[in-house]
Amino acid sequence: MELRQVGHEDVAALRQEKLLHYHLPLLPDFHVHLAGHAEAWELHEGASMVGYALALRDKHEGHEHVTLVEMYLTAPYRDRYEDAIDLVRETLEPRVYLARSDDCTYETALLANGYQMEASMALMAARVVAPPGEAHGLNLVPLDYPHLRAAHDLYLHVRGVEQAPTYSDLEQQLDGDRLWVLTDHDQPVALVAREPSEGTSRYCLLDILAPHVDDGPQVWALLTAGGMVEIEGRTPAAVLDMRDIRKIDVFRAAGYYTAATYLIFYDAEAGRPSVPTISRDALRLLVEGDEPFHLIDVLGEDHWERGHLPKAQWVDFRSLTKEARKRFKKDEKIVVYCNDYT
């Protein structure tokens, strides 16, 4: 096998073929963004093109990380994934490989190479959209000017200043149907966001922002929004952070099942990208010194109450991603410790 760099148009047909092999033929926005910025490479066996790979190059602090975003081999060559991975590793030197759990042969080949795996995102779809039941003072209405401030405040609370849309961004969505406001006795308490899916018009992605709302009203809002999507002839779906256990439970209660998960594989020899480790001695110098940094304890709350390192802050590991976005800036030094290693 050999690799040849080409344009995206040269692998477009194979990308569509790969998409149709998925149990849920849907590409989330984050994947579309990564793939759109990646280099396209054809895999050749002699004169035949037998597959393709997408590799994303990301420069970070003077060095470069390569992430393999997609890989696909055509039917006669599906047993050659391990060979293809070896070739890509030698040529492009990726540290990270992105795969889906319904991309079974590729996933198995990565596991066979001894790569470390973490689950990242859950790709969910509604089995059947059930009626929402009694409202008990609940209502789901399109975003309008009276609810604009509440919508902006909800985004700020959930996503933080850097990732929350501005007032102008929200104003541009007033004439569309991408945001609905969940009200409880006319008080805005949550948002349901919807967006079209990539790869197929069969699905519509939903999300709910409800930091202080019980599960029951959230389920009601998702079922109500799902019914509106179904009337359009589409199936409600969702892409959720697998660390957000509560939200996943809410979607399950609304009748969603996990159709696939996005998996991240790390090259065991190259190490995890951009996440170095620190020795205990080096950490002791940081704690005793004046250099600004954040020391985060992600052990259980009981462990924290029994004792923790000086200068540490406790963050529940189940909400680590959300809390990190709210508390820290990207250029700040952060050390996280648990009970396995520091």
PyMOL commands that set and color helices and strands:
alter all, ss='L'
color gray80, all
select helices_A, chain A and resi 8-21+29-36+75-92+104-112+145-163+167-171+215-231+245-253+280-288+301-306+317-327
alter helices_A, ss='H'
color red, helices_A
select strands_A, chain A and resi 2-6+39-45+48-60+63-73+96-100+116-126+138-142+179-184+187-196+203-209+235-241+256-266+294-297+312-314+334-337
alter strands_A, ss='S'
color yellow, strands_A
deselect
rebuild
show_as cartoon
